[in-house]
Amino acid sequence: MNKHQRRVAIEWGVILVIAVLASFLVRMYAVQTFFIPSKSMNPTLRVGDRILVNKLSVRFGTINPGDIIVFKKPPAEHCDDGTYTDLVKRVIGIPGQTITSKGNTVYVNGEPLKEPWTYFPTLNPQIKKITLSANQYFVMGDNRANSCDSRYWGPVPRSDIIGKAFFRIWPLSRIGFL
């Protein structure tokens, strides 16, 4: 191998190492893909959908009612077979709010929750009155009758939130922002 070929090989090696390192850092700290394993977020997200999750929006931003988040499965969650370590749900309540329900209506601080997103309204079980403390979030699936969520295992601590879902990348027929 002559001097020129060695230099080209070293340059490509450095480029490859930088690309792999950059990819790892982006995935670790900025954006990650996730797979939707259950029907709990129908019709917004369907089984098999792939989403992009912005991790920086949680670290440096705010979490608002209506946001779709990915978070570590709570230890008290025993609704599935234990296959999944991360869950995807919609934020219904944020710190300082009181959440309850009556019939199929969710109430936040005594007012009916405004829900501009599409969801299945059947609400069973009901939400027992809970006031969220600092860094606690009440989450539910859009398919409420088929969602194991905060109604079963309580609020999600902010420290367990991985990021906000913002874009569906698969299937291609449903690609777009959430």
C-alpha positions as CSV (number, residue, x, y, z in Angstrom):
1,M,0.0,0.0,0.0
2,N,1.5,3.3,-1.0
3,K,1.4,6.6,0.9
4,H,-1.7,7.9,-0.9
5,Q,-3.7,4.7,-0.4
6,R,-2.8,4.7,3.3
7,R,-3.9,8.3,3.7
8,V,-7.2,7.6,2.0
9,A,-7.8,4.5,4.2
10,I,-7.0,6.6,7.4
11,E,-9.4,9.4,6.2
12,W,-12.2,6.9,5.6
13,G,-11.5,5.2,8.9
14,V,-11.7,8.6,10.8
15,I,-14.9,9.5,8.9
16,L,-16.5,6.2,9.8
17,V,-15.6,6.5,13.5
18,I,-16.9,10.0,13.6
19,A,-20.2,9.0,11.9
20,V,-20.7,6.1,14.3
21,L,-19.9,8.3,17.3
22,A,-22.3,11.0,16.1
23,S,-25.0,8.5,15.5
24,F,-24.6,7.1,18.9
25,L,-24.6,10.5,20.6
26,V,-27.7,11.6,18.6
27,R,-29.6,8.5,19.6
28,M,-28.4,8.7,23.2
29,Y,-29.2,12.3,23.9
30,A,-31.4,13.9,21.1
31,V,-33.7,11.6,19.0
32,Q,-34.6,8.0,19.2
33,T,-37.0,5.7,17.4
34,F,-39.6,3.6,19.1
35,F,-42.0,0.8,18.1
36,I,-45.7,0.8,19.1
37,P,-46.4,-2.6,20.5
38,S,-50.0,-2.3,21.7
39,K,-53.5,-0.9,20.8
40,S,-53.5,1.5,23.7
41,M,-52.8,4.6,21.6
42,N,-55.3,3.8,18.8
43,P,-56.4,5.6,16.7
44,T,-53.4,8.0,16.9
45,L,-50.7,5.4,16.9
46,R,-51.3,1.8,15.7
47,V,-49.5,-1.5,16.5
48,G,-46.4,-1.6,14.4
49,D,-46.0,2.2,13.9
50,R,-42.5,3.6,14.4
51,I,-42.1,7.0,15.9
52,L,-39.3,9.5,16.5
53,V,-39.0,10.8,20.1
54,N,-37.3,14.1,21.0
55,K,-35.3,13.6,24.2
56,L,-34.1,17.2,24.4
57,S,-37.7,18.6,24.6
58,V,-38.0,16.9,28.0
59,R,-34.5,17.7,29.3
60,F,-34.7,21.4,28.3
61,G,-38.4,22.1,27.7
62,T,-41.8,21.6,29.2
63,I,-44.3,18.8,29.1
64,N,-47.9,19.9,28.4
65,P,-51.3,18.2,28.5
66,G,-51.8,16.5,25.1
67,D,-48.2,15.6,24.5
68,I,-47.5,12.0,23.6
69,I,-44.5,10.8,25.7
70,V,-42.4,7.7,26.0
71,F,-41.4,6.7,29.5
72,K,-39.9,3.9,31.4
73,K,-42.5,1.3,32.4
74,P,-43.5,1.9,36.1
75,P,-42.5,-0.9,38.5
76,A,-46.2,-1.2,39.5
77,E,-47.3,-1.9,35.9
78,H,-48.4,-5.5,35.5
79,C,-50.7,-5.3,32.6
80,D,-48.5,-6.9,29.9
81,D,-46.3,-10.0,29.8
82,G,-43.2,-8.0,30.8
83,T,-41.9,-7.9,27.3
84,Y,-41.6,-4.1,27.0
85,T,-39.5,-1.7,29.1
86,D,-40.9,1.6,27.7
87,L,-44.5,2.8,27.2
88,V,-46.2,5.4,25.1
89,K,-49.1,7.4,26.4
90,R,-50.7,10.9,26.2
91,V,-50.2,13.4,29.0
92,I,-53.6,14.2,30.6
93,G,-52.4,16.0,33.8
94,I,-49.3,18.0,34.8
95,P,-47.9,18.9,38.3
96,G,-50.3,20.9,40.5
97,Q,-53.5,19.7,38.7
98,T,-56.2,17.6,40.2
99,I,-57.5,14.8,37.9
100,T,-60.8,12.9,38.2
101,S,-63.5,11.5,36.0
102,K,-67.3,11.0,35.9
103,G,-68.8,8.8,33.3
104,N,-66.7,9.1,30.1
105,T,-65.5,12.7,31.0
106,V,-62.1,13.5,32.4
107,Y,-61.9,16.5,34.6
108,V,-58.9,18.6,35.3
109,N,-59.2,21.0,38.2
110,G,-63.0,20.5,38.1
111,E,-63.3,21.4,34.4
112,P,-63.9,19.0,31.6
113,L,-60.6,18.2,29.8
114,K,-60.4,19.8,26.3
115,E,-59.3,17.0,24.0
116,P,-58.7,18.2,20.4
117,W,-57.0,14.9,19.6
118,T,-58.9,11.8,18.4
119,Y,-59.6,9.2,21.1
120,F,-62.0,6.5,22.1
121,P,-64.0,8.0,25.0
122,T,-65.0,4.9,26.9
123,L,-63.5,5.4,30.3
124,N,-63.3,2.3,32.5
125,P,-62.1,2.2,35.2
126,Q,-62.9,5.7,36.4
127,I,-60.1,8.0,37.6
128,K,-59.9,8.3,41.4
129,K,-59.3,11.9,42.4
130,I,-55.6,12.6,42.4
131,T,-53.6,15.8,42.8
132,L,-50.3,15.7,41.0
133,S,-47.3,16.8,43.0
134,A,-44.1,18.4,41.6
135,N,-42.7,16.4,38.7
136,Q,-45.6,14.0,38.4
137,Y,-47.7,13.4,35.2
138,F,-50.9,11.6,34.7
139,V,-50.9,9.7,31.4
140,M,-53.6,7.7,29.5
141,G,-53.8,5.9,26.2
142,D,-56.1,7.3,23.5
143,N,-57.8,3.9,23.4
144,R,-59.0,4.2,27.0
145,A,-60.9,1.0,27.2
146,N,-57.7,-0.9,26.1
147,S,-55.0,1.1,27.9
148,C,-53.1,0.2,31.0
149,D,-52.1,3.7,32.3
150,S,-52.0,6.0,35.3
151,R,-55.5,4.9,36.3
152,Y,-53.9,1.6,37.2
153,W,-50.4,2.4,38.5
154,G,-50.5,6.2,39.3
155,P,-48.6,9.1,37.9
156,V,-45.3,9.0,36.0
157,P,-42.3,10.8,37.6
158,R,-40.6,13.3,35.2
159,S,-37.3,11.4,35.8
160,D,-38.8,8.4,34.0
161,I,-39.9,10.3,30.9
162,I,-37.6,9.6,28.0
163,G,-39.0,12.1,25.5
164,K,-41.9,13.4,23.4
165,A,-43.1,11.6,20.3
166,F,-43.2,14.1,17.4
167,F,-43.1,12.2,14.1
168,R,-44.4,8.9,12.7
169,I,-41.8,7.4,10.3
170,W,-43.5,4.1,9.6
171,P,-45.7,3.0,7.9
172,L,-45.0,5.3,4.9
173,S,-48.7,5.6,4.2
174,R,-49.1,7.3,7.6
175,I,-45.8,9.3,7.8
176,G,-46.1,12.7,9.4
177,F,-46.0,14.9,12.5
178,L,-48.1,13.8,15.6
